[in-house]
Amino acid sequence: MANDNAQAMNKGLDPKWLVLGAVMLGSLMGPLDASIVNTILPEITDFFQTDVSITQWVPTVYLLTISCLILLYGRLGDMLGYKKIFICGLTAFTVTSILCGFSQSVWMLIAFRALQGLAAGMMMSVSFAIITSTFPPRERGRALGIYAISIAIGLGIGPTLGGAIAEYLNWRYVFFVNVPIGICAVALGSHVIPKGDVKPGQRLDVPGAIAAFAFLTSFLLFANRGGDWGWLSAASISLIAVSVISATAFIQIERRAKQPMLNLELFHSRVFSFASLSALINFMALYALVFITPFYLAFVLKYSILKVGLVMVASPVATLIVAPLSGMLSDRIGSRSLAVSGMIVCSIGMFLLGGLDANSNSFDVAWRLAVCGIGSGMFQSPNNSAVMGSVPPMRLGIASGVLAAMRNVGMVLGIAIAGAVLYNLAPVAASGHIGQLTGSEVDEFVNGLRWAYTSGAMMAGIAAITSLFAVRRRPES
């Protein structure tokens, strides 16, 4: 590592930027896979001659397994070094992508997607920690802003790439596309990411890890599938009961543990508490948009899968442009004003999306999506920098895990809330003939979309308010 760093410095390239590049390359695959698979679900359903209710588990199980162990991975990063967790996750993700591509049944695909989610959680849990430990505070916002480019690219090209693959190739290539990216990321990351220190005397809080796993799994499964099963069904009520019991047990365990998995004292910091909460609500708003907009484009405006993907690119492209600038600016003026302003802009964008109707065109949709993307880009880098800068160096891994958990839990909750609003106000959205809407049904569907977007605008507005409270009591050293 020392030789690599010396060679990089001799060539005039600061090694910390190589570390950032390696993390970005690896982190690209998680959001890419999350956004690309939804596009090819109809083809998978047809290929395996199965029901939509079964193939829906292909993206669902991935999202659930990403989240369920993400806090554990963050703690392991603090104990064993962030590089080990990140490289293991990258390697496992690449291997499971190959397995997904060669699946011989839908249940085999679902099983491999579950393993792929576990691997993706390893990468996501420590990426912020690697960047924060590599860059000094005066450059942290800039680095996290540049890092946001990889997330935006993954989310942006996923639908378009998935549409192109669905139209011109076989669905299996959706998973095979990860392999060359993964191999390059493992090779680069193994050489440039600092090894980190194994901290002596550290013990894993196994009871806390089990309680966290039980809580996240039951709560997210309820949020994701409760609408289909019935919010008051026996299965849903059982999941809520398990989540409440396990969450209570987790808090009690962490309060008493000598070496807790999640040190609850982190939440004594107003910056950490409110900025983490803002991150959760931001992703709830963002994924309400990500979930419902393709329905509008496909079933109201009658766009092809490829054109849906091209229009959806507008939001992540705007984020890609704004996030690095916002991150650099936060290093100079702080994070709060940018985070608050970003969520206000995002709220306005989602309110404007609620004004779309059956006569709107692709430009009408794209510029509104771009407004939301600008707001999200303004918010995310400064907010992430605030969270990571509010914890001591020995807690960077678990703080990174908390941020990653907020993102994934927010995604699930945003989809659940937007879906519940849409399906209750427009029951036709849940029917089997949504692709053949009549005139009155289109009006009903558009009305449901309007209120679903309004719910997203309200969430973004709440995130702006919580960002106001993310104030540091004392200057960061």
C-alpha positions in Angstrom: 0.0 0.0 0.0 2.8 2.3 0.9 4.5 1.7 -2.5 1.2 2.3 -4.3 0.7 5.5 -2.5 4.2 6.6 -3.1 3.9 5.9 -6.8 0.6 7.7 -7.0 2.1 10.8 -5.3 5.1 10.7 -7.6 2.8 10.9 -10.5 1.0 13.8 -9.0 -2.2 11.9 -8.1 -3.3 12.1 -4.5 -4.0 8.5 -3.4 -7.2 9.5 -1.6 -8.9 10.1 -4.9 -8.0 6.6 -6.0 -9.7 5.3 -2.9 -12.8 7.4 -3.7 -12.7 6.0 -7.3 -12.6 2.4 -6.1 -15.5 3.0 -3.7 -17.5 4.7 -6.4 -16.9 1.9 -8.9 -18.0 -0.7 -6.4 -21.0 1.3 -5.1 -22.3 1.8 -8.6 -23.6 -1.8 -8.7 -26.0 -1.6 -5.8 -28.3 1.2 -7.1 -27.8 -0.1 -10.6 -29.2 -3.5 -9.7 -32.0 -2.1 -7.6 -33.2 0.1 -10.5 -32.6 -2.2 -13.4 -34.4 -5.4 -12.3 -37.9 -3.8 -12.0 -37.8 -3.0 -15.7 -37.4 -6.7 -16.8 -39.8 -8.2 -14.3 -42.4 -8.8 -17.1 -39.8 -10.7 -19.1 -38.8 -12.8 -16.1 -42.5 -13.6 -15.4 -43.0 -14.7 -19.0 -39.8 -16.7 -19.2 -40.6 -18.8 -16.1 -44.3 -18.9 -16.8 -45.1 -17.8 -13.3 -47.3 -15.2 -11.5 -46.5 -11.6 -11.0 -47.0 -12.0 -7.3 -44.1 -14.5 -7.3 -41.7 -12.6 -9.5 -42.3 -9.5 -7.3 -40.2 -11.2 -4.7 -37.1 -10.9 -7.0 -36.7 -7.1 -6.2 -38.4 -7.4 -2.8 -36.1 -10.0 -1.3 -33.1 -8.1 -2.5 -34.2 -4.9 -0.7 -35.1 -6.8 2.5 -31.8 -8.7 2.7 -29.8 -5.5 2.0 -31.3 -3.9 5.0 -31.5 -6.7 7.6 -27.8 -7.0 8.4 -26.5 -3.5 7.5 -26.0 -2.4 11.1 -24.1 -5.5 11.8 -21.8 -5.0 8.8 -21.1 -1.4 10.0 -20.1 -2.6 13.4 -17.9 -5.3 11.9 -16.2 -2.6 9.8 -15.3 -0.7 13.0 -13.9 -4.0 14.5 -12.1 -5.6 11.6 -11.4 -2.7 9.2 -13.7 -1.3 6.5 -11.6 -2.7 3.6 -12.3 -6.3 4.5 -16.1 -5.8 4.7 -16.1 -3.8 1.4 -14.0 -6.2 -0.6 -15.8 -9.2 0.7 -19.1 -7.6 -0.3 -17.8 -6.7 -3.7 -16.6 -10.3 -4.3 -19.8 -11.9 -3.1 -21.9 -9.5 -5.1 -20.0 -10.4 -8.3 -20.3 -14.1 -7.7 -24.0 -14.0 -6.8 -24.7 -11.9 -9.9 -23.3 -14.8 -12.0 -25.5 -17.2 -10.0 -28.6 -15.0 -10.6 -27.9 -14.9 -14.3 -27.7 -18.7 -14.6 -30.9 -19.4 -12.4 -33.0 -22.3 -13.8 -36.2 -21.4 -11.9 -37.8 -18.4 -10.4 -37.3 -19.7 -6.9 -33.6 -20.2 -7.6 -33.4 -16.6 -8.8 -35.2 -15.4 -5.7 -32.8 -17.3 -3.5 -29.7 -16.0 -5.3 -31.2 -12.4 -5.1 -31.4 -12.8 -1.3 -27.7 -13.7 -1.2 -26.9 -10.8 -3.6 -28.7 -8.4 -1.2 -26.6 -9.6 1.7 -23.5 -8.9 -0.3 -24.8 -5.4 -1.4 -25.4 -4.6 2.2 -21.8 -5.2 3.0 -20.7 -2.7 0.4 -23.3 -0.1 1.3 -22.6 -0.3 5.1 -19.0 0.9 5.0 -18.7 3.1 1.9 -19.3 6.4 3.8 -16.9 5.2 6.5 -14.1 4.6 4.0 -14.5 8.0 2.4 -14.8 9.9 5.7 -11.7 8.2 7.2 -9.7 8.9 4.0 -10.6 12.6 3.5 -10.0 15.5 6.0 -13.1 17.4 7.3 -12.4 20.3 5.0 -12.8 18.1 1.9 -15.4 15.6 3.2 -18.4 17.4 1.7 -16.7 17.5 -1.7 -15.7 13.8 -1.6 -19.2 12.7 -0.6 -20.7 14.9 -3.3 -18.5 13.3 -5.9 -19.4 9.9 -4.4 -23.1 10.7 -5.0 -22.3 10.6 -8.7 -22.0 6.8 -8.6 -25.4 6.5 -6.9 -27.0 8.8 -9.4 -25.4 7.0 -12.4 -26.6 3.6 -11.1 -30.2 4.9 -10.5 -30.1 6.9 -13.8 -28.9 4.3 -16.3 -30.7 1.3 -14.6 -34.2 1.8 -16.1 -32.8 2.7 -19.6 -30.3 -0.2 -19.6 -32.9 -2.6 -18.4 -35.3 -1.4 -21.1 -32.6 -1.9 -23.8 -31.7 -5.4 -22.5 -35.4 -6.3 -22.3 -35.9 -5.2 -25.9 -32.7 -6.5 -27.6 -31.1 -9.2 -25.3 -32.0 -11.8 -22.7 -33.0 -10.9 -19.2 -29.9 -12.8 -17.9 -27.6 -10.0 -19.1 -29.1 -7.7 -16.5 -27.1 -9.7 -13.9 -24.1 -10.4 -16.1 -23.5 -6.7 -16.6 -22.3 -6.6 -13.0 -19.5 -9.1 -13.5 -16.9 -6.9 -15.4 -17.7 -3.9 -13.1 -17.2 -6.1 -10.0 -14.0 -7.6 -11.2 -12.5 -4.2 -11.9 -13.7 -2.8 -8.5 -12.3 -5.7 -6.6 -8.9 -5.4 -8.3 -8.7 -1.6 -7.8 -10.1 -1.6 -4.3 -7.7 -4.4 -3.1 -4.7 -2.2 -4.1 -5.7 1.3 -3.1 -8.1 1.1 -0.1 -6.2 1.3 3.2 -6.2 -1.9 5.1 -7.2 -0.3 8.4 -6.5 -1.6 11.9 -8.0 -4.5 13.6 -9.0 -3.1 17.0 -7.9 -5.4 19.9 -10.3 -6.4 22.6 -13.4 -5.8 20.5 -16.4 -8.2 20.9 -19.4 -8.5 18.7 -22.8 -7.8 20.4 -24.5 -11.0 19.2 -27.8 -10.5 21.1 -28.0 -6.9 19.7 -27.3 -8.1 16.2 -30.1 -10.7 16.4 -32.6 -8.2 17.8 -31.7 -5.7 15.0 -32.0 -8.4 12.4 -35.5 -9.4 13.7 -36.7 -5.8 13.9 -35.5 -4.7 10.4 -36.7 -7.9 8.7 -40.2 -8.0 10.2 -40.7 -4.2 9.9 -39.6 -4.0 6.3 -41.5 -7.1 5.3 -44.6 -5.6 6.8 -44.0 -2.2 5.0 -43.3 -3.9 1.7 -46.0 -6.6 1.6 -48.6 -5.5 4.1 -50.6 -3.8 1.3 -50.9 -7.0 -0.6 -51.7 -9.2 2.4 -53.9 -6.6 4.1 -52.7 -4.1 6.7 -54.9 -5.8 9.4 -54.3 -9.4 8.3 -53.0 -11.9 10.7 -49.6 -12.0 8.9 -49.3 -8.2 9.0 -50.3 -7.9 12.7 -47.8 -10.7 13.6 -45.0 -8.9 11.8 -45.8 -5.6 13.6 -45.8 -7.4 16.9 -42.4 -9.0 16.2 -41.0 -5.7 15.1 -42.2 -3.9 18.3 -40.9 -6.6 20.6 -37.5 -6.9 18.8 -37.0 -3.1 18.7 -37.7 -2.8 22.4 -35.4 -5.7 23.1 -32.7 -4.1 20.9 -32.8 -0.8 22.8 -32.6 -2.6 26.2 -29.7 -4.8 25.0 -27.7 -1.8 23.6 -28.2 0.2 26.8 -26.7 -2.6 29.0 -24.1 -4.0 26.6 -20.4 -3.1 27.4 -19.6 -3.1 23.7 -23.0 -2.4 22.0 -23.4 -2.9 18.3 -25.0 0.5 18.0 -23.9 2.9 20.7 -27.1 4.8 21.5 -25.0 7.7 22.8 -24.5 8.7 19.1 -28.1 9.9 19.2 -27.3 12.4 21.9 -25.9 14.4 19.0 -28.6 16.6 17.5 -26.7 16.6 14.2 -26.5 12.8 14.0 -30.1 12.3 15.2 -31.9 14.8 13.0 -29.6 14.5 9.9 -30.2 10.7 10.0 -33.9 11.2 10.3 -33.8 13.7 7.4 -32.0 11.1 5.3 -34.8 8.6 6.1 -37.6 11.0 5.1 -35.7 12.2 2.0 -35.5 8.6 0.6 -39.1 8.1 1.5 -40.0 11.1 -0.7 -37.6 10.1 -3.5 -38.8 6.5 -3.8 -42.4 7.6 -3.8 -41.5 9.4 -7.0 -39.3 6.5 -8.3 -42.2 4.0 -7.7 -45.2 5.8 -9.1 -43.8 7.8 -12.1 -43.1 4.7 -14.3 -46.8 3.7 -13.9 -47.9 7.1 -15.1 -45.5 7.0 -18.1 -46.4 3.5 -19.1 -50.2 3.3 -18.5 -51.3 6.9 -19.0 -48.9 8.2 -21.6 -48.5 4.8 -23.2 -44.7 5.0 -23.4 -42.5 2.0 -24.2 -40.2 0.5 -21.5 -37.2 2.1 -23.2 -38.8 5.5 -23.3 -39.9 5.3 -19.7 -36.3 4.7 -18.8 -35.1 7.6 -20.8 -37.6 10.0 -19.2 -36.8 8.7 -15.7 -33.1 9.6 -16.2 -33.9 13.3 -15.8 -33.9 13.2 -11.9 -30.6 11.3 -11.3 -28.8 13.3 -14.0 -29.8 16.5 -12.2 -28.6 15.0 -9.0 -25.3 14.0 -10.7 -24.6 17.6 -11.7 -25.7 19.3 -8.4 -24.4 16.9 -5.7 -20.7 17.5 -6.2 -21.2 21.3 -6.2 -23.4 21.1 -3.1 -20.9 19.0 -1.4 -18.0 21.4 -2.1 -20.2 24.3 -1.0 -21.0 22.6 2.3 -17.3 22.5 3.2 -17.4 26.3 3.2 -20.8 27.3 4.5 -21.9 24.2 6.4 -24.6 21.7 5.7 -27.9 22.9 7.3 -28.9 25.7 4.8 -28.1 23.5 1.8 -30.0 20.5 3.3 -33.1 22.6 4.1 -33.1 24.3 0.7 -32.7 21.1 -1.1 -35.7 19.5 0.6 -37.8 22.6 -0.1 -36.9 22.4 -3.8 -37.6 18.7 -3.8 -41.0 19.3 -2.2 -41.9 21.9 -4.9 -40.8 19.5 -7.6 -43.1 16.8 -6.3 -46.0 19.2 -5.9 -45.5 20.2 -9.6 -45.5 16.5 -10.6 -49.0 16.3 -9.1 -50.1 18.7 -11.8 -49.5 16.2 -14.6 -52.5 14.8 -16.6 -53.3 12.6 -19.5 -52.3 15.3 -22.0 -48.8 16.0 -20.6 -45.7 15.1 -22.7 -42.3 13.8 -21.9 -40.8 17.3 -21.5 -43.5 18.2 -18.9 -42.5 15.1 -16.9 -38.7 15.4 -17.4 -38.3 19.0 -16.1 -40.3 18.3 -13.0 -38.3 15.2 -12.3 -35.1 17.4 -12.8 -36.4 19.8 -10.2 -36.7 16.9 -7.7 -33.2 15.7 -8.7 -31.8 19.2 -8.1 -33.3 19.3 -4.6 -32.1 15.8 -3.8 -28.6 16.6 -5.0 -28.5 19.8 -2.9 -29.6 17.8 0.2 -27.8 14.5 0.2 -24.1 15.3 0.1 -24.2 18.0 2.9 -26.5 15.9 5.0 -24.3 12.8 4.7 -21.3 14.9 5.5 -23.1 16.2 8.6 -23.9 12.7 9.9 -20.4 11.4 9.3 -18.7 14.4 10.8 -20.8 14.2 14.0 -19.3 10.8 15.2 -15.8 9.9 16.6 -13.4 8.0 14.2 -13.9 4.8 16.1 -17.7 4.9 15.2 -17.5 5.7 11.5 -18.5 2.2 10.5 -21.7 2.0 12.5 -22.5 5.6 11.5 -22.1 4.6 7.9 -24.3 1.6 8.5 -27.0 3.8 10.1 -27.0 6.1 7.0 -27.2 3.0 4.7 -30.1 1.7 6.8 -31.9 5.0 6.6 -31.6 4.9 2.8 -33.0 1.4 2.5 -35.7 1.7 5.1 -36.7 5.0 3.5 -37.0 3.3 0.1 -39.3 0.6 1.4 -41.5 3.1 3.4 -41.7 5.5 0.5 -42.9 2.8 -1.9 -45.4 1.5 0.7 -46.9 5.0 1.4 -47.1 6.0 -2.2 -48.6 2.7 -3.1 -51.1 2.8 -0.3 -52.3 6.3 -1.4 -52.5 5.3 -5.0 -54.3 2.0 -4.6 -56.8 3.5 -2.1 -57.7 6.5 -4.3 -57.4 4.7 -7.6 -58.3 1.0 -7.0 -57.9 0.4 -10.8 -54.1 0.7 -10.2 -54.2 -2.6 -8.4 -56.4 -4.3 -10.9 -55.3 -6.8 -13.5 -56.2 -4.6 -16.5 -54.2 -1.5 -15.6 -52.6 -1.6 -19.1 -56.0 -1.1 -20.8 -57.4 1.9 -18.9 -60.6 3.5 -20.2 -61.3 7.3 -20.1 -62.9 7.4 -16.6 -60.3 5.0 -15.3 -57.5 7.2 -16.6 -59.0 10.2 -14.7 -59.3 8.0 -11.5 -55.7 6.9 -11.9 -54.3 10.4 -12.5 -56.2 11.6 -9.4 -54.6 8.8 -7.3 -51.2 9.8 -8.7 -51.7 13.4 -7.8 -52.3 12.6 -4.2 -49.4 10.1 -4.1 -47.1 12.9 -5.4 -48.6 15.2 -2.8 -47.7 12.7 -0.1 -44.2 12.8 -1.4 -44.1 16.6 -1.3 -45.3 16.5 2.3 -42.5 14.1 3.2 -39.9 16.3 1.6 -41.3 19.3 3.5 -41.0 17.3 6.8 -37.4 16.5 5.9 -36.7 20.3 5.4 -38.1 20.9 8.9 -36.0 18.1 10.6 -32.9 19.4 8.8 -33.4 22.7 10.6 -32.8 21.0 13.9 -29.5 19.4 12.8 -27.4 22.0 14.5 -24.0 21.3 16.0 -23.6 22.5 19.6 -19.9 22.9 19.3 -17.5 23.4 16.3 -16.1 20.3 14.7 -12.4 19.9 15.3 
